[in-house]
Amino acid sequence: MGNTTAGGPKAPKDPTKKRPAVYLMLDDVIEGMRREDGSYAEICFLEGRVKAKITALEPQMPEEIAGALQTCPGLRRYVHSIGVTATAQEKELLSEKLQFSLNCRREKDYGGTVYRTEVPLNGQEAVIELADYPESELDTALASFRMQFDRYMTAKMTIVFYLNDGYEVPELTPDPPVDFESVEYRTMIGASLMQEGNLFRLKRAIAKARRGEDVTIAYIGGSITQGAGAKPIGTNSYAHQSFLAFRNRFGAGDGSNVHFVKAGVGGTPSELGLCRYENEILRGGEVQPDIVVIEFAVNDAGDETNGVCYESLALMAAKGPGAPAVVLLFAVFMDDFNLQDRLACVGENYGFPMVSLKNAVTPQFYQEKPVLTKRQYFYDLYHPSNTGHRIMADCLDYLWERADASKEEFSEADYGKTPVIGNIYQSLRVFTRADVRAAGGDGTEYVRETGNSGAKEAGKVLRAVKCLSAGSFAGTDREVQYVERDADSFATPEFPDNWMHAGGEGSESFSMTICCRDLLLIYKDSGDRRFGAAEAWVDGIRTRVIDPLEVGWNHCNAYIIHTGESAAEHQVELRLADAERNFTILGFGYTE
């Protein structure tokens, strides 16, 4: 008998003890998009969102555990290890890996413990054992996940917290797949149509598309319209999918006569939508849309005018170039929130078609046998998953279908009716540093020529601004908000032509003389502690203090700094509260 002590089979190790598990992500699609620094990554922000993400996946999760896992002390108390699984959706990339990190926040800064691991993209689980990292009393909240790739790709990811000994939680039961062909699904989609409204313009766009004439469908809204939660964001957003549905239904030949414009910007209400419409929908006069879909029903809690900006934006579109059909789209958050009860009166007043995701999906979430669950519809607390974006697109496609099938004769609607909330910003105009340059100045000073036959009309700023001095706001901020436009998978900057005061670079105010009725300041919010507040002064009266750190992340914002009964000349000044801090002016909106 030969030697059996070497070369023979080895017994497998004892299996790892299966610990109770709390899921934070379950087969969610992630996208390694190119970031501003050239890397390919997806970042998932967690502060204040962990409990809702956990309970959306497992509604029976004990509230004590779900709530505690939002904090770093809670993580260390309950969690033994973190399991991360990812599978590349492109087969040729299954041999690659991604770098995963869970980032903690500290009370006084954003530097905290970072839990890291390398994750194979072939479905093999990588595990982070918390005991391998020293516990820090300075860590307060779970801030974010970052998944970094070597190139652009998409993958399905699951993240699970394995609990310490002594803790038990309900076992997760997977949802059955959504049956998109079922009668129940079609009934749910049909419930989204709040109002067909006046279909005159929508039917006109359909007829143009069938004749082979150019038709443009444009979308303006917040992060949902930008495509947040859709992977890939450029093609799986509800906007792009519903555009394709229209093109496939009505486009002539290969459908190339139907065109797509997308202008969604995360974290912004219709107040900023007003400031973006001319540049991002009309593209400086190059685009005359036939259909404009407006999606701000979940973002307008931040609208300081409580609907006046929303109604003004709808009328700006309806009465603007192209005379488009305006469609009001009401998205919904995971907690069933939206503002359709406040905003639907706008659609009712002017006959705009209205589509509500709240009416479609929310009631069935609470049925004994729902068509789909919240964890299937939502990617996170606020944004739809790929499934959710498909449902949003199907709801709009149902409107396209119903409009085409309608035999009712419509005439042009009356958009000059008395407003139901307010319309004072419907003629808002916007200028940035680029417009001041175009008007003849260098971005620092400009004085309008007046009173002589040789005076030259040099741009829109000439009709309002008589004198502008940037003072110490002489720099240009390159770290602005980036968004994906149209069907792009890459992001481009919002308001890149701006005036920035860099801390320590002087203390002179930004000042101008402008003839206007209302004036809005467009500025940059930031999470960078180097930024600080500025004061808006109009005619020697301080009208507003703007704190860019109030929201805590880098994005665009707009505030009203003056409103009046009629147009008049005003002296406007932006003063620094602390000249050692940064502040960025992105532009101004005004009415005449």
DRENTORKOL-158100 format. One record per residue (C-alpha): residue in one letter; chain; x, y, z. Coordinates in steps of 0.5 Angstrom, whole numbers. Layout:
N
R | type | mol | X | Y | Z
R | a | A | X | Y | Z
...
***
This chain:
592
R | type | mol | X | Y | Z
R | m | A | 0 | 0 | 0
R | g | A | 3 | 7 | -2
R | n | A | 4 | 13 | 2
R | t | A | -2 | 16 | 4
R | t | A | 0 | 22 | 8
R | a | A | 2 | 27 | 2
R | g | A | -2 | 28 | -4
R | g | A | -9 | 25 | -2
R | p | A | -15 | 29 | -1
R | k | A | -16 | 34 | 4
R | a | A | -22 | 35 | 8
R | p | A | -26 | 42 | 7
R | k | A | -26 | 47 | 13
R | d | A | -32 | 47 | 17
R | p | A | -37 | 52 | 14
R | t | A | -37 | 59 | 17
R | k | A | -43 | 60 | 22
R | k | A | -49 | 63 | 19
R | r | A | -50 | 69 | 22
R | p | A | -57 | 73 | 22
R | a | A | -57 | 78 | 17
R | v | A | -59 | 85 | 16
R | y | A | -59 | 87 | 8
R | l | A | -58 | 94 | 6
R | m | A | -57 | 93 | -1
R | l | A | -60 | 87 | -5
R | d | A | -58 | 86 | -12
R | d | A | -58 | 93 | -14
R | v | A | -55 | 95 | -20
R | i | A | -49 | 100 | -19
R | e | A | -46 | 104 | -25
R | g | A | -38 | 106 | -25
R | m | A | -39 | 112 | -28
R | r | A | -33 | 117 | -30
R | r | A | -33 | 122 | -24
R | e | A | -30 | 129 | -25
R | d | A | -23 | 127 | -22
R | g | A | -23 | 121 | -28
R | s | A | -24 | 115 | -24
R | y | A | -30 | 111 | -25
R | a | A | -34 | 110 | -19
R | e | A | -41 | 110 | -16
R | i | A | -42 | 114 | -9
R | c | A | -49 | 112 | -5
R | f | A | -50 | 117 | 1
R | l | A | -52 | 114 | 7
R | e | A | -53 | 120 | 13
R | g | A | -60 | 119 | 15
R | r | A | -62 | 114 | 10
R | v | A | -60 | 107 | 13
R | k | A | -66 | 106 | 17
R | a | A | -71 | 107 | 11
R | k | A | -67 | 103 | 7
R | i | A | -66 | 97 | 11
R | t | A | -74 | 97 | 13
R | a | A | -76 | 98 | 6
R | l | A | -72 | 91 | 5
R | e | A | -75 | 88 | 11
R | p | A | -81 | 91 | 14
R | q | A | -81 | 87 | 20
R | m | A | -74 | 89 | 22
R | p | A | -74 | 91 | 29
R | e | A | -74 | 99 | 29
R | e | A | -68 | 99 | 35
R | i | A | -63 | 95 | 30
R | a | A | -65 | 99 | 24
R | g | A | -65 | 106 | 27
R | a | A | -58 | 104 | 31
R | l | A | -55 | 102 | 25
R | q | A | -55 | 109 | 22
R | t | A | -49 | 111 | 27
R | c | A | -42 | 108 | 28
R | p | A | -43 | 106 | 35
R | g | A | -49 | 102 | 33
R | l | A | -45 | 99 | 27
R | r | A | -40 | 97 | 32
R | r | A | -45 | 94 | 37
R | y | A | -49 | 90 | 33
R | v | A | -45 | 88 | 27
R | h | A | -40 | 83 | 27
R | s | A | -38 | 83 | 19
R | i | A | -40 | 86 | 13
R | g | A | -41 | 82 | 7
R | v | A | -41 | 85 | 0
R | t | A | -42 | 81 | -7
R | a | A | -42 | 84 | -14
R | t | A | -43 | 81 | -21
R | a | A | -41 | 85 | -27
R | q | A | -47 | 85 | -32
R | e | A | -42 | 85 | -38
R | k | A | -39 | 77 | -38
R | e | A | -32 | 79 | -41
R | l | A | -31 | 83 | -34
R | l | A | -33 | 78 | -29
R | s | A | -25 | 77 | -28
R | e | A | -25 | 84 | -25
R | k | A | -25 | 87 | -18
R | l | A | -28 | 93 | -15
R | q | A | -26 | 97 | -9
R | f | A | -31 | 98 | -4
R | s | A | -31 | 103 | 2
R | l | A | -36 | 104 | 8
R | n | A | -34 | 111 | 10
R | c | A | -36 | 114 | 17
R | r | A | -37 | 121 | 19
R | r | A | -34 | 125 | 25
R | e | A | -38 | 131 | 28
R | k | A | -33 | 136 | 27
R | d | A | -31 | 134 | 20
R | y | A | -32 | 129 | 14
R | g | A | -26 | 125 | 16
R | g | A | -27 | 118 | 20
R | t | A | -26 | 111 | 19
R | v | A | -26 | 108 | 12
R | y | A | -28 | 100 | 12
R | r | A | -25 | 97 | 6
R | t | A | -25 | 91 | 2
R | e | A | -23 | 89 | -6
R | v | A | -29 | 85 | -9
R | p | A | -29 | 80 | -14
R | l | A | -34 | 82 | -20
R | n | A | -36 | 74 | -21
R | g | A | -41 | 74 | -15
R | q | A | -36 | 71 | -10
R | e | A | -37 | 75 | -3
R | a | A | -32 | 79 | 0
R | v | A | -32 | 80 | 8
R | i | A | -30 | 86 | 12
R | e | A | -29 | 84 | 20
R | l | A | -30 | 90 | 24
R | a | A | -26 | 87 | 29
R | d | A | -20 | 88 | 24
R | y | A | -21 | 96 | 25
R | p | A | -20 | 100 | 32
R | e | A | -26 | 103 | 34
R | s | A | -26 | 111 | 34
R | e | A | -30 | 115 | 39
R | l | A | -30 | 120 | 34
R | d | A | -34 | 117 | 29
R | t | A | -41 | 119 | 29
R | a | A | -45 | 117 | 23
R | l | A | -45 | 112 | 17
R | a | A | -43 | 117 | 11
R | s | A | -43 | 113 | 5
R | f | A | -41 | 107 | 1
R | r | A | -36 | 108 | -5
R | m | A | -35 | 103 | -11
R | q | A | -29 | 104 | -15
R | f | A | -28 | 101 | -22
R | d | A | -22 | 101 | -27
R | r | A | -27 | 103 | -32
R | y | A | -34 | 104 | -34
R | m | A | -39 | 98 | -32
R | t | A | -45 | 96 | -29
R | a | A | -46 | 91 | -24
R | k | A | -51 | 88 | -19
R | m | A | -49 | 89 | -12
R | t | A | -51 | 86 | -5
R | i | A | -49 | 89 | 2
R | v | A | -51 | 85 | 8
R | f | A | -49 | 87 | 16
R | y | A | -48 | 80 | 19
R | l | A | -50 | 81 | 27
R | n | A | -46 | 79 | 33
R | d | A | -48 | 73 | 37
R | g | A | -54 | 74 | 41
R | y | A | -58 | 78 | 36
R | e | A | -64 | 76 | 32
R | v | A | -67 | 79 | 26
R | p | A | -73 | 76 | 21
R | e | A | -70 | 73 | 15
R | l | A | -71 | 76 | 9
R | t | A | -76 | 73 | 4
R | p | A | -75 | 75 | -3
R | d | A | -80 | 78 | -8
R | p | A | -83 | 75 | -14
R | p | A | -81 | 78 | -20
R | v | A | -86 | 83 | -23
R | d | A | -90 | 81 | -28
R | f | A | -90 | 86 | -33
R | e | A | -95 | 83 | -38
R | s | A | -101 | 82 | -33
R | v | A | -107 | 85 | -32
R | e | A | -106 | 87 | -25
R | y | A | -100 | 91 | -28
R | r | A | -104 | 94 | -34
R | t | A | -109 | 97 | -29
R | m | A | -104 | 100 | -24
R | i | A | -101 | 103 | -30
R | g | A | -108 | 106 | -32
R | a | A | -109 | 109 | -25
R | s | A | -103 | 114 | -26
R | l | A | -107 | 118 | -31
R | m | A | -110 | 123 | -27
R | q | A | -112 | 128 | -32
R | e | A | -112 | 127 | -40
R | g | A | -113 | 135 | -40
R | n | A | -113 | 138 | -47
R | l | A | -110 | 134 | -52
R | f | A | -109 | 139 | -57
R | r | A | -102 | 140 | -57
R | l | A | -100 | 133 | -55
R | k | A | -104 | 130 | -61
R | r | A | -101 | 136 | -66
R | a | A | -94 | 133 | -64
R | i | A | -96 | 126 | -65
R | a | A | -99 | 128 | -72
R | k | A | -92 | 132 | -74
R | a | A | -88 | 125 | -72
R | r | A | -92 | 121 | -76
R | r | A | -91 | 126 | -82
R | g | A | -84 | 125 | -81
R | e | A | -83 | 132 | -79
R | d | A | -78 | 134 | -73
R | v | A | -81 | 133 | -66
R | t | A | -77 | 134 | -59
R | i | A | -79 | 131 | -53
R | a | A | -76 | 135 | -47
R | y | A | -76 | 133 | -39
R | i | A | -74 | 138 | -34
R | g | A | -74 | 136 | -26
R | g | A | -70 | 134 | -21
R | s | A | -65 | 128 | -19
R | i | A | -71 | 123 | -22
R | t | A | -71 | 126 | -28
R | q | A | -63 | 126 | -28
R | g | A | -64 | 119 | -28
R | a | A | -62 | 117 | -21
R | g | A | -63 | 110 | -19
R | a | A | -63 | 108 | -27
R | k | A | -57 | 104 | -29
R | p | A | -54 | 106 | -34
R | i | A | -57 | 113 | -32
R | g | A | -56 | 115 | -40
R | t | A | -61 | 110 | -43
R | n | A | -65 | 107 | -37
R | s | A | -68 | 113 | -34
R | y | A | -75 | 114 | -35
R | a | A | -74 | 120 | -39
R | h | A | -70 | 116 | -44
R | q | A | -75 | 110 | -44
R | s | A | -81 | 114 | -45
R | f | A | -78 | 118 | -51
R | l | A | -76 | 112 | -54
R | a | A | -83 | 109 | -53
R | f | A | -86 | 116 | -56
R | r | A | -81 | 115 | -62
R | n | A | -83 | 107 | -63
R | r | A | -90 | 109 | -63
R | f | A | -90 | 115 | -68
R | g | A | -83 | 116 | -71
R | a | A | -83 | 116 | -78
R | g | A | -78 | 111 | -81
R | d | A | -73 | 109 | -76
R | g | A | -75 | 115 | -72
R | s | A | -70 | 119 | -72
R | n | A | -74 | 125 | -73
R | v | A | -76 | 125 | -66
R | h | A | -71 | 128 | -61
R | f | A | -69 | 128 | -54
R | v | A | -67 | 133 | -49
R | k | A | -66 | 132 | -42
R | a | A | -65 | 137 | -36
R | g | A | -65 | 134 | -29
R | v | A | -61 | 137 | -24
R | g | A | -61 | 133 | -17
R | g | A | -63 | 137 | -11
R | t | A | -67 | 143 | -14
R | p | A | -74 | 145 | -14
R | s | A | -78 | 149 | -20
R | e | A | -75 | 155 | -17
R | l | A | -68 | 153 | -20
R | g | A | -72 | 150 | -26
R | l | A | -74 | 157 | -28
R | c | A | -67 | 159 | -28
R | r | A | -65 | 153 | -32
R | y | A | -70 | 153 | -38
R | e | A | -68 | 158 | -43
R | n | A | -61 | 155 | -43
R | e | A | -62 | 147 | -42
R | i | A | -69 | 146 | -45
R | l | A | -69 | 152 | -51
R | r | A | -61 | 151 | -51
R | g | A | -60 | 159 | -53
R | g | A | -66 | 158 | -58
R | e | A | -63 | 152 | -62
R | v | A | -69 | 148 | -59
R | q | A | -76 | 149 | -60
R | p | A | -80 | 143 | -56
R | d | A | -86 | 140 | -58
R | i | A | -87 | 136 | -51
R | v | A | -84 | 139 | -44
R | v | A | -85 | 134 | -38
R | i | A | -84 | 137 | -32
R | e | A | -82 | 133 | -26
R | f | A | -82 | 137 | -19
R | a | A | -87 | 134 | -15
R | v | A | -82 | 131 | -10
R | n | A | -77 | 137 | -10
R | d | A | -82 | 143 | -9
R | a | A | -82 | 142 | -1
R | g | A | -76 | 147 | -2
R | d | A | -80 | 152 | -6
R | e | A | -80 | 158 | -2
R | t | A | -86 | 161 | -6
R | n | A | -90 | 155 | -5
R | g | A | -92 | 153 | -12
R | v | A | -92 | 160 | -15
R | c | A | -85 | 158 | -19
R | y | A | -88 | 151 | -21
R | e | A | -94 | 155 | -24
R | s | A | -89 | 160 | -27
R | l | A | -85 | 155 | -30
R | a | A | -91 | 151 | -33
R | l | A | -93 | 157 | -37
R | m | A | -86 | 159 | -39
R | a | A | -86 | 153 | -42
R | a | A | -93 | 153 | -45
R | k | A | -92 | 160 | -48
R | g | A | -85 | 160 | -50
R | p | A | -82 | 157 | -56
R | g | A | -85 | 151 | -60
R | a | A | -91 | 152 | -56
R | p | A | -90 | 145 | -53
R | a | A | -95 | 141 | -50
R | v | A | -94 | 141 | -42
R | v | A | -94 | 135 | -38
R | l | A | -94 | 135 | -31
R | l | A | -91 | 129 | -28
R | f | A | -92 | 127 | -20
R | a | A | -86 | 122 | -18
R | v | A | -87 | 120 | -11
R | f | A | -82 | 118 | -5
R | m | A | -81 | 112 | -1
R | d | A | -85 | 115 | 5
R | d | A | -91 | 116 | 0
R | f | A | -89 | 124 | 0
R | n | A | -91 | 128 | -6
R | l | A | -94 | 135 | -7
R | q | A | -99 | 133 | -12
R | d | A | -105 | 136 | -8
R | r | A | -102 | 143 | -8
R | l | A | -100 | 143 | -15
R | a | A | -105 | 139 | -19
R | c | A | -109 | 145 | -19
R | v | A | -104 | 148 | -24
R | g | A | -106 | 142 | -29
R | e | A | -113 | 143 | -28
R | n | A | -113 | 150 | -29
R | y | A | -110 | 150 | -36
R | g | A | -112 | 143 | -38
R | f | A | -105 | 140 | -38
R | p | A | -104 | 132 | -38
R | m | A | -102 | 130 | -31
R | v | A | -99 | 123 | -29
R | s | A | -98 | 121 | -22
R | l | A | -94 | 115 | -20
R | k | A | -97 | 116 | -13
R | n | A | -104 | 114 | -16
R | a | A | -101 | 108 | -19
R | v | A | -96 | 105 | -15
R | t | A | -97 | 107 | -8
R | p | A | -104 | 104 | -6
R | q | A | -102 | 97 | -9
R | f | A | -96 | 97 | -4
R | y | A | -101 | 96 | 1
R | q | A | -105 | 90 | -2
R | e | A | -104 | 83 | 0
R | k | A | -101 | 81 | -6
R | p | A | -98 | 87 | -9
R | v | A | -96 | 88 | -17
R | l | A | -89 | 90 | -14
R | t | A | -86 | 92 | -7
R | k | A | -83 | 98 | -5
R | r | A | -76 | 95 | -5
R | q | A | -77 | 93 | -12
R | y | A | -80 | 100 | -14
R | f | A | -74 | 104 | -10
R | y | A | -67 | 104 | -11
R | d | A | -66 | 108 | -4
R | l | A | -71 | 113 | 0
R | y | A | -72 | 118 | -6
R | h | A | -70 | 115 | -13
R | p | A | -73 | 109 | -17
R | s | A | -70 | 103 | -19
R | n | A | -69 | 101 | -26
R | t | A | -76 | 97 | -25
R | g | A | -79 | 104 | -22
R | h | A | -76 | 108 | -28
R | r | A | -79 | 103 | -33
R | i | A | -86 | 104 | -29
R | m | A | -85 | 111 | -30
R | a | A | -84 | 111 | -37
R | d | A | -90 | 106 | -38
R | c | A | -94 | 111 | -35
R | l | A | -92 | 116 | -39
R | d | A | -93 | 111 | -45
R | y | A | -100 | 110 | -43
R | l | A | -101 | 118 | -44
R | w | A | -98 | 117 | -51
R | e | A | -103 | 111 | -52
R | r | A | -109 | 115 | -50
R | a | A | -108 | 121 | -53
R | d | A | -107 | 118 | -60
R | a | A | -113 | 114 | -59
R | s | A | -118 | 120 | -57
R | k | A | -123 | 122 | -62
R | e | A | -125 | 128 | -58
R | e | A | -124 | 135 | -62
R | f | A | -119 | 140 | -58
R | s | A | -118 | 147 | -59
R | e | A | -112 | 151 | -57
R | a | A | -112 | 152 | -49
R | d | A | -113 | 159 | -46
R | y | A | -106 | 160 | -42
R | g | A | -108 | 167 | -40
R | k | A | -112 | 165 | -35
R | t | A | -112 | 168 | -28
R | p | A | -107 | 164 | -24
R | v | A | -109 | 159 | -19
R | i | A | -102 | 160 | -15
R | g | A | -98 | 165 | -18
R | n | A | -95 | 167 | -25
R | i | A | -90 | 173 | -23
R | y | A | -84 | 169 | -25
R | q | A | -86 | 166 | -32
R | s | A | -82 | 171 | -36
R | l | A | -76 | 170 | -32
R | r | A | -69 | 172 | -35
R | v | A | -62 | 169 | -33
R | f | A | -55 | 172 | -34
R | t | A | -49 | 169 | -32
R | r | A | -41 | 171 | -32
R | a | A | -41 | 169 | -40
R | d | A | -47 | 174 | -41
R | v | A | -43 | 180 | -38
R | r | A | -37 | 178 | -42
R | a | A | -42 | 177 | -49
R | a | A | -45 | 184 | -47
R | g | A | -38 | 188 | -48
R | g | A | -35 | 187 | -41
R | d | A | -29 | 183 | -38
R | g | A | -33 | 180 | -33
R | t | A | -31 | 185 | -28
R | e | A | -34 | 191 | -30
R | y | A | -39 | 193 | -35
R | v | A | -43 | 200 | -36
R | r | A | -48 | 201 | -41
R | e | A | -47 | 206 | -47
R | t | A | -54 | 210 | -47
R | g | A | -56 | 217 | -50
R | n | A | -53 | 217 | -57
R | s | A | -54 | 214 | -64
R | g | A | -48 | 210 | -63
R | a | A | -50 | 206 | -57
R | k | A | -50 | 198 | -59
R | e | A | -55 | 193 | -57
R | a | A | -50 | 187 | -55
R | g | A | -54 | 182 | -51
R | k | A | -59 | 181 | -46
R | v | A | -56 | 184 | -40
R | l | A | -56 | 191 | -44
R | r | A | -63 | 191 | -42
R | a | A | -62 | 190 | -35
R | v | A | -55 | 191 | -32
R | k | A | -52 | 198 | -32
R | c | A | -46 | 197 | -28
R | l | A | -43 | 191 | -25
R | s | A | -37 | 190 | -21
R | a | A | -35 | 183 | -19
R | g | A | -30 | 186 | -13
R | s | A | -26 | 180 | -10
R | f | A | -31 | 175 | -13
R | a | A | -26 | 175 | -19
R | g | A | -25 | 168 | -19
R | t | A | -28 | 162 | -23
R | d | A | -31 | 156 | -19
R | r | A | -29 | 149 | -23
R | e | A | -32 | 145 | -17
R | v | A | -39 | 146 | -19
R | q | A | -45 | 141 | -19
R | y | A | -44 | 136 | -25
R | v | A | -50 | 132 | -28
R | e | A | -52 | 128 | -34
R | r | A | -55 | 131 | -40
R | d | A | -60 | 128 | -45
R | a | A | -57 | 121 | -46
R | d | A | -50 | 122 | -44
R | s | A | -47 | 117 | -39
R | f | A | -42 | 123 | -37
R | a | A | -43 | 129 | -33
R | t | A | -42 | 136 | -35
R | p | A | -42 | 142 | -30
R | e | A | -48 | 147 | -28
R | f | A | -47 | 154 | -29
R | p | A | -39 | 154 | -30
R | d | A | -39 | 161 | -32
R | n | A | -39 | 164 | -25
R | w | A | -36 | 169 | -20
R | m | A | -32 | 166 | -14
R | h | A | -30 | 169 | -8
R | a | A | -24 | 165 | -6
R | g | A | -22 | 166 | 2
R | g | A | -17 | 171 | 3
R | e | A | -17 | 174 | -4
R | g | A | -20 | 181 | -2
R | s | A | -26 | 183 | 2
R | e | A | -29 | 187 | -4
R | s | A | -37 | 186 | -5
R | f | A | -40 | 184 | -11
R | s | A | -44 | 190 | -14
R | m | A | -49 | 192 | -20
R | t | A | -54 | 197 | -22
R | i | A | -60 | 193 | -25
R | c | A | -67 | 195 | -27
R | c | A | -72 | 189 | -25
R | r | A | -78 | 188 | -21
R | d | A | -76 | 181 | -18
R | l | A | -69 | 179 | -17
R | l | A | -66 | 172 | -16
R | l | A | -59 | 170 | -14
R | i | A | -57 | 163 | -16
R | y | A | -51 | 161 | -12
R | k | A | -47 | 154 | -10
R | d | A | -49 | 150 | -4
R | s | A | -43 | 146 | -1
R | g | A | -41 | 141 | 4
R | d | A | -34 | 144 | 4
R | r | A | -32 | 148 | 11
R | r | A | -28 | 153 | 7
R | f | A | -35 | 156 | 5
R | g | A | -38 | 161 | 9
R | a | A | -44 | 166 | 8
R | a | A | -46 | 172 | 4
R | e | A | -51 | 178 | 5
R | a | A | -55 | 180 | 0
R | w | A | -57 | 188 | 0
R | v | A | -62 | 192 | -4
R | d | A | -62 | 199 | -4
R | g | A | -58 | 199 | 2
R | i | A | -63 | 194 | 6
R | r | A | -60 | 187 | 8
R | t | A | -65 | 183 | 5
R | r | A | -62 | 176 | 6
R | v | A | -57 | 172 | 9
R | i | A | -55 | 166 | 5
R | d | A | -51 | 160 | 8
R | p | A | -48 | 155 | 3
R | l | A | -47 | 150 | 8
R | e | A | -54 | 150 | 10
R | v | A | -56 | 144 | 6
R | g | A | -49 | 141 | 6
R | w | A | -47 | 138 | -1
R | n | A | -45 | 141 | -7
R | h | A | -51 | 143 | -12
R | c | A | -54 | 149 | -15
R | n | A | -59 | 153 | -11
R | a | A | -63 | 160 | -12
R | y | A | -66 | 165 | -7
R | i | A | -71 | 171 | -8
R | i | A | -67 | 177 | -6
R | h | A | -72 | 182 | -8
R | t | A | -79 | 183 | -10
R | g | A | -83 | 189 | -12
R | e | A | -89 | 191 | -15
R | s | A | -86 | 194 | -22
R | a | A | -79 | 194 | -25
R | a | A | -75 | 200 | -22
R | e | A | -67 | 201 | -22
R | h | A | -64 | 198 | -16
R | q | A | -57 | 198 | -13
R | v | A | -55 | 191 | -11
R | e | A | -49 | 188 | -7
R | l | A | -47 | 182 | -4
R | r | A | -43 | 182 | 2
R | l | A | -38 | 177 | 5
R | a | A | -40 | 175 | 12
R | d | A | -33 | 173 | 13
R | a | A | -27 | 175 | 7
R | e | A | -23 | 169 | 9
R | r | A | -29 | 164 | 7
R | n | A | -31 | 162 | 0
R | f | A | -37 | 164 | -4
R | t | A | -40 | 163 | -11
R | i | A | -45 | 167 | -15
R | l | A | -47 | 162 | -21
R | g | A | -52 | 167 | -24
R | f | A | -58 | 172 | -23
R | g | A | -65 | 171 | -25
R | y | A | -70 | 177 | -26
R | t | A | -76 | 180 | -28
R | e | A | -77 | 186 | -32
***
